[in-house]
Amino acid sequence: MIKAYIDVTLKKSILDPQGTAVKKGLEKLGFYAEDVRIGKHIEVLLKEDKIEAAREKIDEMCRRLLVNFEVETYSVRFEVIE
């Protein structure tokens, strides 16, 4: 089995009002950051034994449902589960 960890974030060119609100909140608490971006994290457990096959399925899932390519981008990492 293979577990995929998918991180979806807004493209750099897209305004992130939620990230801006969090950045301002952190500043009020005395924490200063150059930028804050909010995204989503998705974990998918697949009955695959090869990373290549898992990558193909995850890419298809992202293209068809999980990612809005107009405004978002994604990255994936895989873990083999014994």
N, C-alpha and C positions, 0 to 999 in steps of 0.2 A: 504494500500500500504506500501511497505517496500523499503527503500533505502539502498543499500549496498555500502560501501566505501572500495575499494580494493586497497591495497598498495603492489606493486610488486617491489622487490629489488633483486639485484644479491646476490647469496650465498656468505658467508664470504670468502670462499676459492677461489672465482673468482676475478681476477684483475679488478678494476674499473678505466679505464683510464680517463673517464669523471670526476669522483669524484676526482681523483688525480689532474687533470687540475684545477678544481674549488678550491681545497685546496691550490694549488700554487698561484692562483689568489687572494684568500683571504689573504694569507700571504703577498703578495705584497702590499695589502691595509692596512696591520697592524693587521689583524685578524688571530688568531692562533687557529687551531682546531686539535685535535688528529687524526681525520679521517673524511673524507667526502665520502658518498656513494650516488649515484644518482639512482633514480628509477622512477617508473611511478605510477600515482594515477588514478584510474578508479571509476566512480560513475555509478551505475545501479539502475534504479527505476523499481521495480517489482510489478505486480498486485497480490501480495500474502498477506495473512492476518496473517500467522504464520511464525515466524522466522525459525523454523525447515525446513519448505518447501523452504523458501528463501535460506537458507544455502545449501541445497541439489542442488538447481539450480545454485547458484554461484559457488559451488565446481565443478560442471560439466562444467560450462563455463570456469573456470580456467584450468581444465584438458584438455579441447578440443581446447582452443584458446588463452586465455589471458596470460598464464604463460608457459614459457619454463622450465620445471622441471630439465633439464640438468644443467642449470646455474642460475635459479631464484627460489625464494621462495615468498610466499605471506601471507598477513594477511587481515582479513576482520572484519569490524564492521558494525552493522546494526542500522537503525533508523526507527521507526514506524512513518509513515506519516498519519496523520488523515485527 
